[in-house]
Amino acid sequence: MPPEITCRRVAVAEILPLRHRILRAGLPAETARFQGDDEPGTRHYAATAGDGPLACLTLMPSAWKGRSAWQLRGMATDAAVQRTGLGRRLLEVALAEARCDEPERIFWCNARTTAVGFYERLGWRVVSETFEVPTAGPHVKMVWDAEGVGGSTDAQDRLQACARGGSDGASAGEVAVEPTRPPVAGFIAAELGFLAAAHLLGGPPWVAIGVVAMIGQVVADFRLRPLVGLAPAVGWMVAHQLTGNRELFFPYAMALAAHLAGQFGGRDRTAAAVAGGLVVAAFMGIRVIQDATARVLAVELAVAVAILAAVTVAVPLMDRRPWGAVAVAAVASLAAYAGLAL
Ligand SMILES: CC(C)(COP(=O)(O)OP(=O)(O)OC[C@H]1O[C@@H](n2cnc3c(N)ncnc32)[C@H](O)[C@@H]1OP(=O)(O)O)[C@@H](O)C(=O)NCCC(=O)NCCS
């Protein structure tokens, strides 16, 4: 059973370490403090599961084009649990509570361009050109108002409870929230399907590398959608089956190494390198068992390390979007294919 996650109002001190880690990494700790943090009207929220905040956000009263509004600031989810639905739940709870108290207020934020997709999924709209924030890169202004936005069942329930007078509004707002459960059955079926294809189209070594990658995938993210990043690896399996070229095992392995690195790349580069490195290590082990010569092993290792280093640099820039994962895996495996000529 995953620990129960609670979304609640907290003191700013509780969320500063998470804010700093996710939004101001590498900068002095004081940069995680925002002007207005300690104002009485400011609200800080955290999603916690025992050991401290996993996601946080702050709402500050701040007019938008003359209208009464909240500015959303410091939205961050711990790298280890991003894309598990936590940010959505916390933001919906905070918005529902704020609307319950003052329905007329709208919401706006300066959003990192890398996070625009997140806000758009929650009904926010981009309302400005891109502009640069020196400490945090390109941003756009986004707004959320009730028009045309349904929100999730959770948020609607909270608003209805509010209308019935059932919310305690600003008094505390502690809400037990079940973490979103990904469709595990579909994920397992897709992983097994991939391994079956590796067995049919490649053979035992292809399955062995596939197993390493699949285990890594479970650790990274057991949702269905990221598995589209396996498409280049499937392509190499098919190409091997059609051509009988056993050398395609190398680009196949590098497609998997790059895919897995991409799954961790949004968190940090070390995790990406370790994840991809495990697939490369499995590949090298199999090549030793296959009696590859020392020269061939040395060339393959050098090419693999160079590709993995490039992937490790590239993946955090790709925003962990599925097309980004496919592109990184495809380019990495094409580079491995080119490396076969060495
Ligand atoms: C952006 C951020 C707060 C999102 O929080 P999260 O907990 O990972 O988001 P969720 O898992 O609740 O995602 C909700 C939906 O948005 C999508 N999403 C999340 N982050 C996204 C992103 N960066 N780009 C596009 N879509 C994204 C999720 O895939 C999910 O989609 P789905 O409902 O179709 O499955 C988090 O990734 C983060 O802390 N990023 C780094 C810091 C940052 O950029 N903060 C925003 C500053 S403006």
Ligand as a Chemical Component Dictionary entry (heavy atoms), coordinates in Angstrom:
data_LIG
# 
_chem_comp.id                   LIG 
_chem_comp.type                 NON-POLYMER 
_chem_comp.pdbx_formal_charge   0 
_chem_comp.three_letter_code    LIG 
# 
loop_
_chem_comp_atom.comp_id 
_chem_comp_atom.atom_id 
_chem_comp_atom.alt_atom_id 
_chem_comp_atom.type_symbol 
_chem_comp_atom.charge 
_chem_comp_atom.model_Cartn_x 
_chem_comp_atom.model_Cartn_y 
_chem_comp_atom.model_Cartn_z 
_chem_comp_atom.pdbx_ordinal 
LIG C1  C1  C 0 5.354  20.958 -13.462 1  
LIG C2  C2  C 0 5.108  20.097 -12.219 2  
LIG C3  C3  C 0 4.786  20.981 -11.040 3  
LIG C4  C4  C 0 3.941  19.130 -12.502 4  
LIG O1  O1  O 0 3.673  18.392 -11.342 5  
LIG P1  P1  P 0 3.403  16.816 -11.433 6  
LIG O2  O2  O 0 3.064  16.335 -10.071 7  
LIG O3  O3  O 0 4.577  16.173 -12.088 8  
LIG O4  O4  O 0 2.174  16.786 -12.414 9  
LIG P2  P2  P 0 1.001  15.688 -12.513 10 
LIG O5  O5  O 0 1.605  14.336 -12.401 11 
LIG O6  O6  O 0 -0.072 16.021 -11.554 12 
LIG O7  O7  O 0 0.534  15.955 -13.998 13 
LIG C5  C5  C 0 -0.800 16.240 -14.370 14 
LIG C6  C6  C 0 -0.851 16.135 -15.885 15 
LIG O8  O8  O 0 0.069  17.081 -16.449 16 
LIG C7  C7  C 0 1.041  16.410 -17.245 17 
LIG N1  N1  N 0 2.318  17.070 -17.037 18 
LIG C8  C8  C 0 3.022  17.148 -15.892 19 
LIG N2  N2  N 0 4.136  17.876 -16.093 20 
LIG C9  C9  C 0 4.118  18.235 -17.388 21 
LIG C10 C10 C 0 4.999  18.988 -18.206 22 
LIG N3  N3  N 0 6.115  19.531 -17.702 23 
LIG N4  N4  N 0 4.675  19.160 -19.519 24 
LIG C11 C11 C 0 3.555  18.629 -20.032 25 
LIG N5  N5  N 0 2.652  17.904 -19.296 26 
LIG C12 C12 C 0 2.967  17.715 -17.996 27 
LIG C13 C13 C 0 1.078  14.986 -16.724 28 
LIG O9  O9  O 0 1.549  14.086 -17.694 29 
LIG C14 C14 C 0 -0.384 14.776 -16.409 30 
LIG O10 O10 O 0 -1.058 14.547 -17.617 31 
LIG P3  P3  P 0 -2.249 13.468 -17.700 32 
LIG O11 O11 O 0 -3.277 13.936 -16.739 33 
LIG O12 O12 O 0 -2.646 13.535 -19.129 34 
LIG O13 O13 O 0 -1.625 12.163 -17.289 35 
LIG C15 C15 C 0 6.342  19.228 -11.872 36 
LIG O14 O14 O 0 6.666  18.433 -12.983 37 
LIG C16 C16 C 0 7.566  20.016 -11.480 38 
LIG O15 O15 O 0 7.781  20.275 -10.295 39 
LIG N6  N6  N 0 8.412  20.352 -12.453 40 
LIG C17 C17 C 0 9.652  21.074 -12.196 41 
LIG C18 C18 C 0 9.404  22.455 -11.633 42 
LIG C19 C19 C 0 8.477  23.264 -12.503 43 
LIG O16 O16 O 0 8.662  23.392 -13.696 44 
LIG N7  N7  N 0 7.478  23.861 -11.836 45 
LIG C20 C20 C 0 6.541  24.726 -12.491 46 
LIG C21 C21 C 0 7.047  26.096 -12.360 47 
LIG S1  S1  S 0 6.016  27.230 -13.270 48 
# 
loop_
_chem_comp_bond.comp_id 
_chem_comp_bond.atom_id_1 
_chem_comp_bond.atom_id_2 
_chem_comp_bond.value_order 
_chem_comp_bond.pdbx_ordinal 
LIG C1  C2  SING 1  
LIG C2  C3  SING 2  
LIG C2  C4  SING 3  
LIG C2  C15 SING 4  
LIG C4  O1  SING 5  
LIG O1  P1  SING 6  
LIG P1  O2  DOUB 7  
LIG P1  O3  SING 8  
LIG P1  O4  SING 9  
LIG O4  P2  SING 10 
LIG P2  O5  DOUB 11 
LIG P2  O6  SING 12 
LIG P2  O7  SING 13 
LIG O7  C5  SING 14 
LIG C5  C6  SING 15 
LIG C6  O8  SING 16 
LIG C6  C14 SING 17 
LIG O8  C7  SING 18 
LIG C7  N1  SING 19 
LIG C7  C13 SING 20 
LIG N1  C8  SING 21 
LIG N1  C12 SING 22 
LIG C8  N2  DOUB 23 
LIG N2  C9  SING 24 
LIG C9  C10 SING 25 
LIG C9  C12 DOUB 26 
LIG C10 N3  SING 27 
LIG C10 N4  DOUB 28 
LIG N4  C11 SING 29 
LIG C11 N5  DOUB 30 
LIG N5  C12 SING 31 
LIG C13 O9  SING 32 
LIG C13 C14 SING 33 
LIG C14 O10 SING 34 
LIG O10 P3  SING 35 
LIG P3  O11 DOUB 36 
LIG P3  O12 SING 37 
LIG P3  O13 SING 38 
LIG C15 O14 SING 39 
LIG C15 C16 SING 40 
LIG C16 O15 DOUB 41 
LIG C16 N6  SING 42 
LIG N6  C17 SING 43 
LIG C17 C18 SING 44 
LIG C18 C19 SING 45 
LIG C19 O16 DOUB 46 
LIG C19 N7  SING 47 
LIG N7  C20 SING 48 
LIG C20 C21 SING 49 
LIG C21 S1  SING 50 
# 
